[in-house]
Amino acid sequence: MMATLIFLVLFFLGFYLALRPLRGPREPFPEPPRREELLKELEVLKEEVKSLEGEEKKLAMARMVELERALDGWRPPEPRPFNPWPVALALGVVVLLGVGLWRYTLPRLPGETTVTARAEARELKALQDKAKRTGEVADLLAWGRRAYELQAFDQAAEAYLAVLKKDPTNIEAVRRVGILLFMGGRLEEAQMFLEIAQHADPKAAEGWLFLGNIYFQRGQAKEAIAAWEKYLEVGGEARERVEGLIAMARAQAQGGTDGKTVYQARCAACHGLTGEGGVGPRLQGNPVLKSPEAVREIVLRGRGTMPAIPLSEEELKVLLEFLGTL
């Protein structure tokens, strides 16, 4: 945004400098009256002088002589010379500034917002173009994987769905579509996709992680624990976090309606045991928590990749109180 404002300021400044020479220098004195005005005045004096006498007649005749001399030597003002170089220089500066800002600062590609993202966005665009051009499963998978890594989830979903149209048995695409459905709040469909994927490829750690999250979101603590334990068995990297989730699910199964228990049961799978963040954003120190009504709206209706969480009024009340302590 700041880069855009700077570009606009520089553009209008350059545009002003480019047009300024067209105005030309100001004349040191006003331009002489037009020839028509001088002739009209002379005609008036010729009529008046017939009725004048003495000193007034002499003054009028002197004025007539002055006007006749002015008319004899009158020439239209010469046009101001136009120098193209200042205009060309100013326009060149504007063009160079525009090209420089566009090339090095302003976003141009899907998902690109910073200079550091430029190479990644260009790479993703190249993969997308190639996949759409060839339509090959391998190219679609390469595009989908990179989009998923860069969290360009819309592109990832488009790529993996295109894979399934060509090869409905591709387990990676089935699993990733399930994960993306979960992020979109479509838990039932996500569960179906992930159960199929994990049955076909039980060694895929990320599938067990998200399947456990789905079970937990749907209140199936026992199934969630089993899925997370599978994640640990196949060597999932987020071991400490998932062990915490398992402990939390076991504690939650014992009952309780305090805010911490509700948080652990319904929120911690995505936001972390202590609000440190995970699949969902970090809650510790998050300014949105200062507005309970905003939090209530997000929890009940969902936002972005967060699905709506159905809670009773009592659960919601104690949850909001607990979130205020993070």
C-alpha positions as CSV (number, residue, x, y, z in Angstrom):
1,M,0.0,0.0,0.0
2,M,2.8,2.4,0.9
3,A,4.6,1.6,-2.3
4,T,1.5,2.4,-4.3
5,L,1.1,5.8,-2.6
6,I,4.8,6.6,-3.2
7,F,4.4,5.7,-6.9
8,L,1.3,7.8,-7.3
9,V,2.9,10.9,-5.6
10,L,6.0,10.5,-7.9
11,F,3.9,10.0,-10.9
12,F,1.8,13.1,-10.5
13,L,4.9,15.1,-9.6
14,G,6.6,13.9,-12.8
15,F,3.4,14.6,-14.8
16,Y,3.3,18.2,-13.4
17,L,7.0,18.7,-14.3
18,A,6.4,17.3,-17.8
19,L,3.6,19.8,-18.5
20,R,5.2,22.8,-16.8
21,P,7.4,23.8,-19.8
22,L,4.3,24.0,-22.0
23,R,3.2,27.0,-20.0
24,G,6.3,28.9,-21.1
25,P,7.9,31.9,-19.3
26,R,5.7,34.7,-18.1
27,E,6.0,38.0,-20.1
28,P,7.6,40.8,-18.1
29,F,4.9,43.3,-19.4
30,P,1.3,42.7,-20.6
31,E,0.9,42.1,-24.2
32,P,-0.1,45.1,-26.3
33,P,-3.8,45.7,-27.1
34,R,-5.1,43.9,-30.1
35,R,-5.1,45.7,-33.5
36,E,-8.9,45.9,-33.5
37,E,-8.9,47.8,-30.2
38,L,-6.4,50.3,-31.5
39,L,-8.4,50.9,-34.7
40,K,-11.6,51.4,-32.8
41,E,-10.0,54.0,-30.5
42,L,-8.5,55.8,-33.4
43,E,-11.9,56.0,-35.2
44,V,-13.5,57.4,-32.0
45,L,-10.8,60.1,-31.7
46,K,-11.3,61.1,-35.4
47,E,-14.9,61.8,-34.7
48,E,-14.3,63.6,-31.5
49,V,-11.5,65.8,-32.7
50,K,-14.0,67.6,-35.1
51,S,-15.8,69.1,-32.2
52,L,-12.8,69.9,-30.0
53,E,-10.9,73.1,-29.8
54,G,-7.7,74.5,-28.3
55,E,-5.7,72.4,-25.9
56,E,-8.1,69.4,-25.9
57,K,-7.9,69.2,-29.7
58,K,-4.1,69.2,-29.6
59,L,-4.1,66.3,-27.0
60,A,-6.5,64.3,-29.1
61,M,-4.5,64.8,-32.3
62,A,-1.3,63.8,-30.4
63,R,-3.0,60.6,-29.2
64,M,-4.1,59.9,-32.8
65,V,-0.5,60.2,-34.0
66,E,0.6,57.9,-31.2
67,L,-2.0,55.3,-32.2
68,E,-1.1,55.5,-35.9
69,R,2.5,54.9,-35.1
70,A,1.6,51.9,-32.9
71,L,-0.5,50.5,-35.7
72,D,2.3,51.0,-38.3
73,G,4.7,49.0,-36.1
74,W,2.3,46.5,-34.8
75,R,3.2,42.8,-35.2
76,P,1.4,39.8,-33.7
77,P,3.4,38.4,-30.8
78,E,5.8,35.7,-31.9
79,P,5.0,32.1,-30.7
80,R,7.0,30.9,-27.7
81,P,9.5,28.3,-28.8
82,F,8.8,24.8,-27.6
83,N,11.7,22.9,-26.1
84,P,10.9,19.2,-26.1
85,W,13.8,18.1,-23.9
86,P,12.4,19.1,-20.5
87,V,9.2,17.2,-21.3
88,A,11.1,14.2,-22.5
89,L,13.3,14.2,-19.5
90,A,10.4,14.5,-17.0
91,L,8.4,11.7,-18.8
92,G,11.5,9.5,-18.8
93,V,11.8,10.0,-15.0
94,V,8.1,9.0,-14.6
95,V,8.5,5.9,-16.7
96,L,11.6,4.8,-15.0
97,L,10.1,5.3,-11.5
98,G,6.9,3.4,-12.6
99,V,8.9,0.5,-14.1
100,G,11.1,0.3,-11.0
101,L,8.3,0.3,-8.5
102,W,6.3,-2.2,-10.6
103,R,9.3,-4.5,-11.0
104,Y,10.7,-4.4,-7.5
105,T,7.8,-3.4,-5.1
106,L,4.3,-3.7,-6.4
107,P,2.7,-7.2,-6.3
108,R,1.9,-8.6,-9.7
109,L,1.3,-12.3,-9.4
110,P,-1.4,-14.3,-7.5
111,G,-0.5,-14.6,-3.8
112,E,2.4,-12.2,-4.1
113,T,2.5,-9.4,-1.5
114,T,6.2,-8.7,-0.7
115,V,9.5,-8.5,-2.5
116,T,10.7,-11.6,-0.8
117,A,7.7,-13.5,-2.1
118,R,8.4,-12.6,-5.7
119,A,10.5,-15.6,-6.6
120,E,8.0,-18.0,-4.9
121,A,5.0,-16.4,-6.6
122,R,6.8,-16.6,-10.0
123,E,7.6,-20.2,-9.4
124,L,4.0,-21.0,-8.5
125,K,2.7,-19.1,-11.5
126,A,5.1,-21.1,-13.8
127,L,3.9,-24.4,-12.3
128,Q,0.3,-23.4,-12.7
129,D,0.8,-22.4,-16.3
130,K,2.5,-25.6,-17.1
131,A,-0.1,-27.8,-15.4
132,K,-2.9,-26.1,-17.2
133,R,-1.1,-26.3,-20.5
134,T,-0.2,-30.0,-20.3
135,G,-3.0,-31.3,-18.1
136,E,-0.6,-34.1,-16.9
137,V,-1.2,-35.6,-13.5
138,A,2.5,-35.1,-12.6
139,D,2.4,-31.4,-13.4
140,L,-0.9,-30.9,-11.6
141,L,0.6,-32.6,-8.5
142,A,3.7,-30.4,-8.6
143,W,1.5,-27.3,-8.8
144,G,-0.8,-28.5,-6.0
145,R,2.2,-29.4,-3.7
146,R,3.8,-26.1,-4.1
147,A,0.6,-24.2,-3.6
148,Y,-0.1,-26.2,-0.5
149,E,3.4,-25.4,0.9
150,L,2.9,-21.7,0.2
151,Q,-0.5,-21.8,1.8
152,A,-2.2,-20.7,-1.5
153,F,-5.0,-23.1,-0.6
154,D,-7.4,-22.0,-3.4
155,Q,-4.8,-23.0,-6.0
156,A,-4.0,-26.1,-4.1
157,A,-7.6,-27.2,-4.1
158,E,-8.0,-26.4,-7.8
159,A,-4.9,-28.5,-8.6
160,Y,-5.8,-31.5,-6.5
161,L,-9.4,-31.6,-7.7
162,A,-8.1,-31.5,-11.3
163,V,-5.9,-34.5,-10.4
164,L,-8.9,-36.4,-9.0
165,K,-10.8,-35.8,-12.3
166,K,-8.0,-37.5,-14.2
167,D,-7.1,-40.1,-11.5
168,P,-9.7,-40.7,-8.8
169,T,-7.4,-43.2,-7.1
170,N,-4.6,-40.7,-6.4
171,I,-4.3,-41.0,-2.7
172,E,-2.2,-37.8,-2.2
173,A,-4.9,-35.8,-3.9
174,V,-7.7,-37.5,-1.9
175,R,-5.8,-36.7,1.4
176,R,-5.1,-33.1,0.5
177,V,-8.6,-32.4,-0.6
178,G,-9.8,-33.8,2.7
179,I,-7.4,-31.5,4.6
180,L,-8.6,-28.5,2.5
181,L,-12.2,-29.4,3.2
182,F,-11.5,-29.5,6.9
183,M,-9.9,-26.0,6.6
184,G,-13.1,-24.8,4.9
185,G,-15.2,-26.1,7.8
186,R,-16.8,-29.0,5.8
187,L,-16.0,-31.6,8.5
188,E,-18.3,-34.4,7.3
189,E,-16.9,-34.4,3.7
190,A,-13.4,-33.9,5.0
191,Q,-13.7,-37.0,7.3
192,M,-14.9,-39.1,4.4
193,F,-12.0,-38.2,2.2
194,L,-9.4,-38.6,5.0
195,E,-10.8,-42.0,6.1
196,I,-10.5,-43.2,2.5
197,A,-7.0,-41.8,2.2
198,Q,-5.7,-43.2,5.5
199,H,-7.1,-46.6,4.8
200,A,-5.3,-46.7,1.5
201,D,-2.0,-45.2,2.8
202,P,-1.8,-45.6,6.6
203,K,1.8,-44.3,6.8
204,A,0.8,-40.7,5.8
205,A,1.3,-38.8,9.0
206,E,-0.5,-35.6,8.1
207,G,-3.7,-37.5,7.3
208,W,-3.8,-38.9,10.8
209,L,-3.2,-35.5,12.3
210,F,-6.1,-33.9,10.5
211,L,-8.4,-36.9,10.9
212,G,-7.8,-36.7,14.7
213,N,-8.6,-33.0,14.6
214,I,-11.9,-33.7,12.7
215,Y,-12.9,-36.4,15.2
216,F,-12.1,-34.1,18.1
217,Q,-14.1,-31.2,16.6
218,R,-17.0,-33.5,16.2
219,G,-16.9,-34.7,19.9
220,Q,-15.4,-38.1,19.1
221,A,-12.6,-38.0,21.6
222,K,-11.9,-41.8,21.5
223,E,-11.5,-41.8,17.7
224,A,-9.4,-38.6,17.9
225,I,-7.0,-40.2,20.4
226,A,-6.6,-43.3,18.2
227,A,-5.9,-41.2,15.1
228,W,-3.3,-39.1,16.9
229,E,-1.6,-42.2,18.3
230,K,-1.4,-43.5,14.7
231,Y,0.3,-40.2,13.8
232,L,2.9,-40.8,16.5
233,E,3.4,-44.4,15.3
234,V,4.2,-43.4,11.7
235,G,6.7,-40.8,12.9
236,G,4.9,-37.5,12.6
237,E,7.2,-34.6,13.3
238,A,4.9,-32.6,15.6
239,R,5.3,-35.2,18.3
240,E,5.2,-33.0,21.4
241,R,2.2,-31.1,20.2
242,V,0.2,-34.3,19.4
243,E,1.1,-35.9,22.7
244,G,-0.3,-32.8,24.4
245,L,-3.5,-33.2,22.3
246,I,-3.9,-36.8,23.3
247,A,-3.5,-35.9,27.0
248,M,-6.0,-33.0,26.6
249,A,-8.5,-35.3,24.9
250,R,-8.2,-37.9,27.7
251,A,-8.7,-35.2,30.3
252,Q,-11.6,-33.8,28.5
253,A,-13.3,-37.2,28.3
254,Q,-13.5,-37.1,32.1
255,G,-16.0,-34.3,31.8
256,G,-16.1,-30.7,33.1
257,T,-17.5,-27.4,31.8
258,D,-14.9,-24.9,32.9
259,G,-13.4,-22.6,30.3
260,K,-10.1,-24.4,30.1
261,T,-11.8,-27.8,29.4
262,V,-14.0,-26.3,26.7
263,Y,-11.0,-24.7,25.1
264,Q,-9.0,-28.0,25.2
265,A,-12.0,-29.9,23.8
266,R,-12.9,-27.6,21.0
267,C,-10.1,-25.2,20.2
268,A,-6.7,-26.6,21.2
269,A,-6.5,-29.0,18.3
270,C,-6.0,-26.1,16.0
271,H,-4.8,-23.3,18.2
272,G,-2.5,-25.2,20.5
273,L,-2.8,-26.2,24.2
274,T,-1.9,-22.8,25.5
275,G,-3.0,-20.7,22.5
276,E,0.5,-20.8,21.0
277,G,-0.9,-21.5,17.5
278,G,-0.8,-24.4,15.2
279,V,-3.1,-25.1,12.2
280,G,-5.0,-22.0,13.5
281,P,-3.5,-18.6,14.4
282,R,-1.8,-17.8,17.7
283,L,-4.2,-16.7,20.4
284,Q,-1.7,-15.6,23.1
285,G,-1.6,-11.8,22.9
286,N,-4.0,-11.7,20.0
287,P,-5.8,-8.3,20.0
288,V,-9.1,-9.8,18.9
289,L,-9.5,-11.4,22.3
290,K,-10.0,-7.9,23.7
291,S,-13.4,-7.9,22.0
292,P,-15.5,-10.8,23.4
293,E,-18.3,-10.0,20.9
294,A,-16.0,-10.4,18.0
295,V,-14.7,-13.7,19.4
296,R,-18.3,-14.9,19.9
297,E,-19.1,-14.2,16.3
298,I,-16.0,-15.9,15.0
299,V,-16.6,-19.0,17.2
300,L,-20.2,-19.4,16.3
301,R,-20.0,-18.5,12.6
302,G,-16.4,-19.3,11.7
303,R,-14.0,-17.1,9.7
304,G,-11.6,-17.9,6.9
305,T,-10.3,-21.5,7.3
306,M,-11.8,-21.8,10.8
307,P,-15.1,-23.6,10.8
308,A,-18.1,-22.6,13.0
309,I,-17.9,-24.3,16.5
310,P,-21.4,-25.1,17.9
311,L,-21.3,-24.3,21.6
312,S,-24.0,-23.9,24.2
313,E,-24.4,-20.5,25.9
314,E,-22.8,-21.9,29.1
315,E,-19.8,-23.3,27.1
316,L,-19.4,-20.1,25.2
317,K,-19.5,-18.0,28.3
318,V,-16.8,-19.9,30.2
319,L,-14.7,-20.2,27.0
320,L,-14.7,-16.4,26.5
321,E,-13.7,-16.0,30.1
322,F,-10.8,-18.4,29.7
323,L,-9.6,-16.8,26.4
324,G,-9.4,-13.5,28.3
325,T,-6.7,-15.0,30.5
326,L,-4.4,-16.0,27.6
